[in-house]
Amino acid sequence: MAAAPLTDGAGFTRSYEDALAAAWERWCLRQERLRSAAGHGAGRADEPGLRYVELLLKKGMREEACDRLRGLVGQEPENTAAGYLLAVLRGEDGFPEEAAGLLLRVLSQDPQHVKALNALGTALRQLRQVEQAEACYRNALGLDPSFQQARINLALLLKEGGRLTEAEEELDRGVACDAASVPLRYNLANVLQAQGRSLDAIEAYRAVLRLDPDHLDARQNMLFALHYAPRFGRRLIFAEHLKAARTRPFRPAPGSMATASRPRGGRVRIGYVSPDFRQHSVASFIEPVIREHDRALFEVFCYANLPRADRATERLQGLAEHWRDIHGIPDAQAAAMIAADGIDILVDLAGHTSGNRLPLFALRPAPLQVTWIGYPDTTGLKAIDVRITDAIADPPGEEERYHSERLVRLPRVFCCYLPLDAAPPVTPPPCLETGRVTFGSFNNLAKVTPEVIALWSRVLHAVPGSGMLVKAQPLGDAGVRRRILALFEAQGIMPGRIELDAGQPTSQEHLAQYRRVDIALDTFPYNGTTTTCEALWMGVPVITLAGDHHASRTGATLLTSCGLADMVTTSEAQYVEMARRVAADTGTLASFRSDARQRLQRSPLLDATGVTRELEVVLRDLYAEMRAERE
């Protein structure tokens, strides 16, 4: 039965709002007619019209607001305030060319409109007109040095272009003028992290958190950065994760929990939540699992938190039975969507990495919630029940005390890897042609700490005449290059023995660079994961140093699963000696390459079907156990 008008609260409120909006529009039109009749130009009749636009935007009527603004822009004299607002909205809607045209018209009327200059820079940046965008931001700052949004946008532009030192300098100038600015300090911390300066970045993130303890991105970036430096122990890192879990983003409001149950029976509904269903390292590990899931037992949902799709996205979308785009959707709404789908097991694939949706897990949209693959540590959240790992990455009895989740171990290896289809062929080791051994690392530069460089330098001293290729995107910045070379030089390794490479634009070109490397040296205490798999697929042996937690034991579990446990070392002395021994045997290096891909194809690491079945057994047992406990 339909609700009576008097008791239909929602319907009455909408009718009331519509009536108010109609009355407001009539009043605005009347004021415009009165001002026009009084001899004022249409350009001066903007205030009531813009107020009405503001009302439309508050009601979510964006298209109507844009139409209204177009009418105001078309008046004579031109309404610059309306033109600026329309340009901002069109830029946000993904029409930067239209936005740029509107902003140029605004600036022709008011060349010192600093907000329009800043917005034009953003539109030009979207149009990939980088030099013109930079000029706009600098012009805005020239007019108003205190306009910090233009400074942040300029720094982001410089960071995107690999000009990290300039970005840092720009943000330093901003902080010097406004030390209490959270956005300036947060962006400065990100630039420091991008340079690979984890300790400096951690201090910068802490400065942000002193100003804003609930700044989720700063806290999660800091948690991730703590894993790079050897000085931070397990107890401290765990305490920081628990502290993060107590902050406001992870505390659901009363009555906001989204859990929905469904009757027992039918297939288990499993949902994967990730920002990395795209050309990303995580996709290389989740794609084979989604493809191999037993559809007679599992119904697969993917919840994608990414702004733009690519070819990898399209491929993954084709593998999932159900695809949900949750980018830009508030946590409560996304959690309600997941609950409405009747998900039995919800799997986080990001942890505290960029783009994660951990706060929606705090709303409990599924009865069993799991974290896996994307983060090398605990989430710290009580709402996450289980973390999937293996016995080498997280040895039983040692790691449980540093996890808020229950650790459940797959029997062989915690993940499976999908090599790139278009990977170039394996080539002979370059030392056979050059006459000298080249060590290499293609890891994230944040993992290349002073301690790592000190150990690599010991390796280079132990193998006379050898060289080192370090490849990472930040090395395109001259300041970053100088810092890395100085760290090697401080250890007695001259720049002539070190080659720094800023990377290549495509995955195929990236993998092809392994033809320049004889032996890969892993980083510590944060090992490589994707880079280790890629090196092995390209026929390059990897030497790793195993530590006491997952991030520092990933190399050990990957190499062991491939039958290469002898490449796993447990001390710096062993690491140097292993590198010296492998470098001395060029014949073994050549034979290693010839059998590299067959070795991996026989290993658990590439056994997608087997690892997926092992995962399914674990998940079904956990789900049955959870149901039994609740009944």
C-alpha positions, 0 to 999 in steps of 0.5 A, spaced: 500 500 500 502 506 498 504 511 503 499 517 505 502 524 503 502 526 510 506 520 513 511 519 506 516 523 510 521 522 504 516 524 499 514 530 502 521 532 503 523 532 496 516 535 494 518 541 499 525 541 496 523 542 489 518 547 491 523 551 494 528 550 488 522 553 484 521 559 488 528 560 488 529 560 481 523 565 480 526 570 485 532 569 481 529 571 475 525 576 478 531 580 480 535 579 474 529 582 470 529 588 475 536 589 475 536 589 467 530 594 467 534 599 472 540 599 467 545 594 470 548 590 465 547 582 465 554 581 467 552 584 474 546 580 475 550 574 477 550 573 484 542 571 485 544 566 479 550 563 482 546 562 488 541 558 485 547 554 481 550 553 488 543 550 490 542 546 484 549 543 486 547 541 493 541 537 490 546 533 486 543 536 479 549 537 476 547 538 469 542 543 470 547 547 474 551 547 468 546 549 463 544 554 468 551 557 468 552 556 460 546 561 460 550 566 465 556 565 461 552 567 454 550 574 457 553 581 455 557 583 459 560 576 460 560 573 467 567 571 469 564 568 475 560 563 472 565 562 466 570 560 471 565 555 475 563 552 469 570 551 467 571 547 473 565 543 473 567 541 466 574 539 467 571 535 473 567 531 468 572 529 464 572 535 458 578 539 459 578 542 452 572 545 453 574 547 460 580 550 457 576 554 452 572 557 458 578 559 462 581 562 456 575 567 455 575 568 463 582 570 463 581 575 457 577 579 461 581 578 468 588 576 466 590 576 474 584 571 476 589 566 479 584 561 480 582 561 473 590 560 471 590 555 476 584 551 473 587 552 466 594 549 468 590 543 471 586 543 464 592 543 460 595 538 464 589 533 463 591 535 455 598 533 456 600 540 454 605 540 460 609 546 458 603 550 458 600 548 464 607 549 468 607 556 465 600 557 468 601 555 475 608 559 475 604 565 473 598 564 478 604 563 484 607 570 481 601 573 482 599 570 489 605 566 492 601 564 498 596 561 493 598 554 495 593 550 491 597 552 485 604 550 488 601 543 490 599 542 482 605 545 480 609 540 484 605 534 482 606 536 475 613 536 476 613 529 480 609 526 474 615 529 469 620 525 474 623 532 476 622 530 483 628 535 486 624 541 483 618 538 486 621 538 493 624 545 492 617 547 490 613 544 496 619 546 501 618 553 499 610 552 500 611 549 507 616 555 509 610 560 508 605 556 511 608 550 516 601 548 518 598 546 511 596 539 511 596 538 503 603 542 502 606 537 508 603 531 505 605 532 498 612 533 500 612 527 504 610 523 497 615 526 493 620 524 498 618 517 498 618 517 490 625 519 491 626 513 495 628 517 501 623 513 506 626 515 513 625 522 511 618 521 508 616 517 514 618 524 518 614 528 513 608 523 514 609 524 522 608 531 521 602 531 517 599 526 522 601 531 528 596 536 524 591 531 522 591 525 526 585 522 522 589 523 515 588 516 512 592 517 506 598 520 510 598 514 515 597 508 510 603 511 506 607 511 513 605 504 515 608 502 508 614 506 508 616 503 515 617 496 511 623 499 507 628 501 513 631 496 517 631 500 523 624 499 524 622 492 528 616 488 528 614 490 535 614 498 532 611 496 526 605 492 529 604 497 534 603 503 528 598 498 525 594 497 531 594 505 532 592 506 525 586 501 526 583 506 532 583 512 528 576 515 525 576 512 518 576 505 521 571 507 526 564 505 523 558 510 526 553 507 530 548 503 525 552 503 519 554 496 519 552 493 512 552 485 514 547 481 510 546 474 511 543 469 506 541 462 506 546 457 506 546 453 500 549 454 493 556 456 491 560 460 495 560 467 493 567 470 493 568 478 492 575 481 491 576 488 492 582 492 489 585 498 486 589 494 481 585 490 476 589 494 471 596 493 468 599 492 475 604 487 479 598 485 483 594 483 477 599 478 475 598 474 481 590 475 482 588 474 474 590 466 474 586 465 480 580 468 478 581 465 471 582 458 475 576 458 480 572 452 480 565 455 478 561 449 480 563 451 487 565 459 487 561 465 484 566 470 483 565 478 484 570 483 483 569 490 486 574 495 482 576 501 485 580 504 479 579 511 476 581 508 469 580 501 465 586 499 461 587 492 457 588 488 463 582 491 466 578 489 460 581 482 461 580 481 468 573 483 467 572 478 462 574 473 467 569 475 473 562 473 473 560 479 476 564 486 476 562 492 480 565 499 479 566 502 486 571 508 484 568 514 487 562 511 491 562 512 499 564 506 503 557 506 506 554 505 499 560 500 497 559 496 503 551 496 502 552 494 495 557 488 497 552 486 502 546 486 497 550 481 493 550 476 498 558 476 499 560 470 503 567 471 503 570 478 501 578 478 500 582 485 500 588 485 495 591 492 497 592 492 505 594 499 506 597 500 499 594 506 495 587 506 493 585 501 498 578 500 501 579 498 508 575 502 511 569 499 508 571 492 511 570 496 517 563 496 516 563 488 515 559 487 509 561 480 509 561 475 514 568 472 512 573 477 511 580 476 508 586 480 506 591 477 501 597 478 496 597 486 496 600 488 502 606 484 506 603 485 513 597 485 518 592 490 516 591 491 524 583 491 523 579 487 527 574 486 521 579 482 517 579 475 520 584 472 516 591 473 512 593 468 507 600 466 507 605 460 507 610 457 512 616 460 509 613 467 508 610 467 515 613 461 519 608 458 524 609 460 531 613 466 530 608 471 526 602 470 530 603 475 535 604 481 530 598 480 527 591 482 528 588 477 523 589 469 524 594 467 519 592 461 514 598 458 510 597 455 503 601 448 503 606 450 498 607 458 496 602 464 498 601 466 491 602 464 483 605 468 478 602 469 471 608 471 466 607 476 461 605 473 454 609 478 450 615 477 454 621 477 450 626 471 449 631 469 454 638 471 452 645 468 454 648 472 460 651 478 458 658 476 461 659 471 456 660 477 451 662 483 455 667 479 459 665 482 466 659 480 471 653 485 471 649 485 477 642 488 477 636 491 481 630 493 478 626 494 484 622 500 487 627 505 489 624 506 496 627 499 497 634 501 495 636 504 502 643 506 504 644 499 508 642 495 501 647 499 497 652 498 503 651 490 502 651 491 494 658 495 494 661 489 498 659 484 493 662 489 488 668 489 492 668 481 492 667 481 484 673 485 481 671 488 475 664 487 476 658 492 475 651 494 477 645 496 473 640 499 478 633 501 474 628 505 477 623 510 474 626 516 479 633 515 477 631 520 471 631 526 476 639 528 476 638 530 484 636 522 485 642 520 481 647 524 485 644 521 491 645 514 489 652 515 486 654 518 492 652 512 497 656 508 492 662 512 492 661 513 500 663 505 500 668 506 495 665 504 489 666 509 483 661 512 479 664 508 473 662 501 475 654 503 476 649 504 471 643 508 473 637 507 468 630 510 469 626 505 466 622 504 459 615 505 457 612 498 456 613 492 459 616 488 454 622 493 453 622 493 461 623 485 461 628 486 455 633 490 460 634 483 463 639 481 457 644 486 461 644 483 467 647 476 469 645 476 477 640 480 480 641 482 487 635 482 492 633 488 496 632 488 504 628 488 509 623 489 503 624 484 498 622 484 491 616 480 489 614 481 482 621 483 480 624 477 482 618 473 478 620 477 472 628 476 473 627 468 474 622 468 468 628 472 464 633 467 466 636 471 471 638 468 478 636 472 484 640 472 490 636 474 496 637 475 504 631 473 508 629 476 514 624 475 520 618 478 517 613 477 510 616 483 507 623 480 508 622 473 506 618 473 500 624 472 496 625 466 500 618 463 499 619 465 491 626 462 490 624 455 494 618 454 490 622 454 484 627 449 487 632 455 488 633 455 496 640 455 495 640 462 493 636 464 499 641 467 504 640 469 512 646 473 513 650 479 509 656 475 509 653 469 506 649 474 501 656 476 499 659 469 498 653 467 494 654 472 489 661 471 489 660 464 487 655 465 482 659 470 479 665 466 478 661 460 474 659 463 468 658 456 465 652 455 470 649 462 469 649 460 461 645 453 463 641 457 468 638 461 463 637 455 458 632 452 463 629 458 466 622 458 463 621 450 464 624 450 471 618 456 473 613 452 469 614 446 473 614 450 479 608 451 484 609 459 483 606 458 476 601 452 478 595 456 477 590 451 477 594 447 483 594 454 488 587 456 486 585 449 488 589 450 495 586 456 496 579 454 495 580 448 500 582 453 505 577 458 504 571 453 504 574 450 510 574 457 513 567 459 511 564 452 514 568 453 520 565 460 521 558 458 519 558 453 524 561 458 530 555 462 528 550 457 528 
